[in-house]
C-alpha cells in the first residue's frame, strides 16, 4: 500500500464516520421536542457536512476517490434508534445522551488518525483542523448532557 493509499483509506474512514455524524444530528434534530435542541443539532449537522467536504477534498488532492456514504454499522445504529424511539418516545434527554455517545465515537476516530505516524504533515494538518471542529461538537454535547442531567 502506497502512502497516498493509506492516507486515502484513513481519510475515507473519517469521512464515513463524519457522514454518520451528519445523519445522526439530522435525525436528532427531527426527533427533538424543544426548538433550541433542534437548532443546535441542525447547526452541528451543517458543521459536520463542512468537515466531510474538507476531508473529501483532501482525498481528491491525494488522487483518491472520496467515499460519499456512511458506514453500514451506523445504519444498524439508526434502525436501533428508530426502534428505541418508537418504544420510549422522543425524549430530549435520551436523544442528547445518544448524540453524546456518538460524539465520543467520532472524537476517538479522529484521535486515532492523529496518532498515525504514517500520515503526511499536509494530511495531518487537515485532520487536525477537522478534529478541532469535532472536539468542539463533542464538548458542546457533553456539556449539554451534563446540564440536562443536573436538572
C-alpha positions in Angstrom: 0.0 0.0 0.0 1.4 3.4 -1.0 1.5 6.3 1.5 -1.3 8.0 -0.5 -3.4 4.9 -0.5 -3.0 4.6 3.3 -3.9 8.3 3.7 -6.9 7.9 1.4 -8.1 4.9 3.4 -7.7 6.8 6.7 -9.5 9.8 5.4 -12.3 7.8 3.9 -12.8 6.1 7.2 -13.1 9.5 8.8 -15.5 10.6 6.1 -17.8 7.6 6.8 -17.8 8.4 10.5 -18.5 12.1 9.8 -21.3 11.3 7.4 -22.8 9.1 10.1 -22.5 12.1 12.4 -24.3 14.4 9.9 -27.1 11.8 9.7 -27.2 11.4 13.4 -27.5 15.1 14.1 -30.2 15.5 11.4 -32.1 12.6 13.0 -31.7 14.1 16.4 -32.9 17.5 15.2 -36.0 15.9 13.6 -36.8 14.0 16.9 -36.1 16.7 19.3 -39.1 18.2 21.1 -37.5 21.6 22.0 -36.7 24.0 19.3 -33.4 25.1 21.0 -32.1 21.5 20.6 -33.4 21.2 17.0 -31.4 24.3 16.2 -28.2 23.1 17.9 -28.5 19.7 16.2 -29.1 21.2 12.7 -26.2 23.6 13.2 -23.9 20.7 14.1 -25.1 18.7 11.1 -24.2 21.6 8.8 -20.8 22.0 10.5 -20.1 18.2 10.1 -21.1 18.5 6.4 -18.4 21.1 6.0 -15.9 18.8 7.8 -16.9 16.0 5.4 -16.3 18.2 2.4 -12.9 19.2 3.6 -11.8 15.6 4.1 -13.2 14.6 0.7 -11.3 17.5 -0.9 -8.0 16.1 0.6 -8.8 12.7 -0.7 -9.1 14.1 -4.2 -5.8 16.0 -3.8 -4.2 12.7 -3.0 -5.6 11.2 -6.2 -8.2 9.1 -4.4 -12.0 8.7 -4.7 -13.7 10.0 -1.6 -16.5 8.0 -0.1 -19.9 9.5 -0.1 -21.7 7.1 2.2 -21.7 6.5 5.9 -20.9 3.1 7.5 -23.1 0.1 7.5 -22.9 0.0 11.3 -24.4 3.5 11.5 -27.4 2.2 9.5 -27.9 -0.5 12.1 -27.5 2.1 14.8 -30.1 4.3 13.2 -32.5 1.4 12.9 -32.0 0.6 16.6 -32.5 4.3 17.5 -35.8 4.3 15.5 -36.9 1.2 17.4 -35.9 2.7 20.7 -37.7 6.0 19.8 -40.9 4.1 18.9 -40.8 2.3 22.2 -39.8 5.2 24.5 -40.9 8.2 22.6 -38.7 11.1 21.6 -37.3 12.2 24.9 -34.8 15.1 24.5 -32.6 13.8 27.4 -32.4 10.4 25.7 -31.6 12.0 22.3 -28.9 14.2 23.9 -27.4 11.1 25.6 -27.3 9.2 22.3 -25.8 12.2 20.4 -23.1 12.5 23.1 -22.3 8.8 22.8 -21.9 9.3 19.0 -19.6 12.2 19.7 -17.4 10.0 21.9 -17.1 7.7 18.9 -16.2 10.3 16.3 -13.7 12.0 18.6 -12.0 8.7 19.2 -11.8 8.0 15.4 -10.1 11.4 14.8 -7.7 10.9 17.7 -6.7 7.5 16.3 -6.0 9.1 12.9 -3.9 11.8 14.5 -1.5 9.4 16.2 -0.9 7.5 12.9 2.8 8.2 12.2 2.4 7.3 8.5 0.2 10.3 7.7 1.9 13.2 5.9 2.2 16.6 7.6 -0.2 18.1 5.0 -2.9 15.4 5.6 -2.3 15.6 9.4 -3.0 19.4 9.2 -6.3 18.7 7.5 -7.3 16.1 10.1 -6.2 18.3 12.9 -8.3 21.2 11.6 -11.3 18.9 11.3 -10.6 17.4 14.7 -10.9 20.9 16.3 -14.4 21.2 15.0 -15.2 17.6 16.1 -13.8 18.3 19.6 -16.0 21.5 19.8 -19.1 19.5 19.0 -18.1 16.7 21.4 -17.6 19.2 24.2 -20.8 21.0 23.4 -22.8 17.8 23.6 -21.0 16.6 26.7 -21.9 19.9 28.4 -25.5 19.7 27.2 -25.8 16.2 28.5 -24.4 17.1 31.9 -26.7 20.2 32.1 -29.8 18.2 31.3 -28.8 15.6 34.0 -28.4 18.3 36.6 -32.0 19.5 36.2 
